[in-house]
Amino acid sequence: MPVWVLPGGGIEQSETPEYTVIREAHEETGFRVTIDKKVGEYKYHGLDKINYTFICTVKGGKRATSKESEFVEYTDLSKLPDLMSPFAKTMISDALMKKPEVIEKTFDKLPISFWIKGLRYPWAFFKYILIKMGVHWNS
């Protein structure tokens, strides 16, 4: 599926965002990480959801896929895929700024340009919608 995303996932009951990022990074990539810095807290207009982003360092583990990741790879920032969430692009840009304080932003809805790009990949787009609804599978 040609949708590139950052590792991440939901905070389970009694977890902190910091514990969650370590758990999700391992579940989705196979790597064990430590947190270097909290970069941002991102809210979504009209939703009761917050995304937390962190800069992490790989400290062990072995690259592995999961039910949520078909490929795990490092990507040159100048070669990020065309079909990725503009929210992820913002989070990456914010991390690259290396600000000492935690960035707080509120995202509006996904722009129409993202949805139009998605129409070029109907199968990927369908899977993306299912994933956003909580249904995960790789084929």
N, C-alpha and C positions, 0 to 999 in steps of 0.2 A: 504494500500500500504506500503510495508516494506522499504520505503526510508525515513530516518530520516534527517530532515533539521533544521537549525536554523531559527527563524522568520526573515523575511526580505522582501524586495521588492523594486520596482523602485521609484526613486525620481520623483515626479510630478513637473510640471512647477512651478517655483517660490518657491519651497521648499528647505530647507537646509537638509543636511544629518541628522542633529540632530533632526529636526522636523519629518523627514521621519521615523527614527527608533522608535520614540514614537508612531506615527500613526500606523505603520505596526505592532508593538508589540501588540497594542490594537486590531487592526483588526483581527489578526491571532490567538491571544491567549485569548483575553478578559481582559487581565491585563493592568493596567495603570502603566507606568514605568517612572522613572527619570534616567537621564544619570549620571553615576558616572565617567566614563572615556572613552575617545576615544582610542581604542586599535590599530586599523590598517587601512591602505588604501591599497587595493589589486587591482592591474590592471591585465588584461588578455592579454597575448601576442597576438598581431594582432587584438585586439578589442578595441573599444573606450568605455570601460565600467570600472567603478571603484566600488568595494564593500567597504563599510565602516563598521567597526565593533566597537561595544561599549559594555562596561560592564554597565548593568543597574540594578536598584533595583525596585522590584515590590512595588508600593505604594497604590494599590487599584485595583478595578475591580474584576471580577469573571471569573474563567476559562471557556472558551467557544471556540467552533470550528467555522470554517468559510468555505467558498467554497475552501479555500486553505489549510485547516488543518482538517484532519479526527480525529486526537487525539492531545491533548495538555497535556503534562506531563513532569515532571522533571525526569531526567535520571542520575543515578550514572555514573560519568565519566569513571569508570572502566568497565562499561557495555554498552558502546555505541554500537549501532547496526552495523552489518557487512556491510550492504548496506547503505553507506552514502558517500557523496562527500569527497574526500581527501582534498579538499579546506576547507571544514568546519572543518575537523580535525586539519588542520594547524591554522585556526583562533582560535579555542579553545585552542590549545597549546600556541599560542602567548598570548592569554588573561591570561593564567595561569602563564606566565613568569612575569607578573606584572611590565613590564618595564615602566619607567617614560615617555619615549618618544613614539611618535606614530610610529608604525612599518610600513614600506613601502616595499611591495613585488610585484613582477610580477609573475603570474602563467602561466605555459605553458598549453598545452592541457591536458585533463583528461587522466591519464595513462590507458593503455590497460587492466590492472588488474581490474579497475573499470567497464569497459565495459563487461569483461568476467563474473564478479560477476553478473552484470545485466541480463545476459542471463539465469541465474538460476531463475529469476523472470520475465518472459516475459510480463505479464500484467502490473506489476509495472514499468518495463523498458519502455514499450509503453507509459504509463501515464507520466513518467518522461520526455520523449522526447516531448510530447505534452505540458507539463507545461513549458519547456524551450522555446517552440514556443509561449507561451502566452495563451494557452488553459487550463483552470482550471475547474476541477469538482471532486467531491468525490462521491463514490458509495459504 
